[in-house]
Amino acid sequence: MIPITRPYLGEEEAAAAREVILSGWVTQGPRVKAFEDAFARYVGSRYACAVSSCTAALCTCHYWSPGSNRET
């Protein structure tokens, strides 16, 4: 394996991950909603949508882009 970068994660990150895993909400839970709300406020938007990857983000943008004939 070629080490590209080493993550700098400590006890705080481990505790946060543990809390989420034990909550039963690994995806689409209250932490995701809190992140979306905070991000929307930060960028001055009414809404934000967290996705799991760059591919998901690009697909979402393409799907909802102007001229896509989708109802929003």
C-alpha positions in Angstrom: 0.0 0.0 0.0 1.2 3.5 -0.8 0.4 5.8 2.1 -1.0 9.0 0.6 -2.1 10.7 3.8 -2.5 9.8 7.4 -5.8 11.0 9.0 -5.5 13.1 12.1 -8.4 11.7 14.1 -8.3 11.7 17.9 -10.5 10.7 20.8 -13.1 13.4 20.1 -13.7 12.0 16.6 -13.8 8.4 17.8 -16.3 9.3 20.5 -18.5 11.1 17.9 -18.4 8.1 15.6 -19.2 5.8 18.5 -22.1 7.9 19.5 -23.6 7.9 16.0 -23.1 4.1 15.5 -24.7 3.3 18.9 -27.6 5.6 18.2 -28.8 3.4 15.4 -28.8 6.3 12.9 -25.7 5.7 10.6 -27.4 7.5 7.7 -30.1 10.2 7.5 -30.3 10.6 11.2 -30.5 13.7 13.5 -26.8 14.4 13.1 -27.1 14.6 9.3 -30.1 16.9 9.7 -28.2 19.1 12.1 -25.2 19.2 9.7 -27.5 20.1 6.7 -29.2 22.9 8.7 -25.8 24.3 9.9 -24.3 24.2 6.4 -27.4 25.9 4.9 -27.1 28.7 7.4 -23.4 29.0 6.8 -23.8 29.4 3.0 -27.0 31.5 3.3 -29.3 28.9 1.7 -32.7 27.8 2.7 -31.8 24.1 2.2 -28.8 21.8 2.1 -28.6 18.1 1.2 -25.8 15.9 2.6 -24.7 13.1 0.3 -22.3 10.2 0.8 -19.9 10.8 -2.2 -18.9 13.1 -5.0 -20.7 10.8 -7.4 -23.9 11.2 -5.4 -23.5 15.0 -5.4 -22.9 15.1 -9.1 -25.9 12.9 -9.8 -28.1 15.0 -7.5 -26.9 18.2 -9.3 -27.6 16.8 -12.7 -31.0 15.4 -11.7 -32.2 18.8 -10.2 -30.4 21.1 -12.7 -32.4 23.7 -14.6 -33.9 22.2 -17.7 -34.0 18.7 -16.3 -37.8 18.8 -16.4 -38.1 17.7 -12.7 -40.6 19.3 -10.4 -39.0 20.8 -7.3 
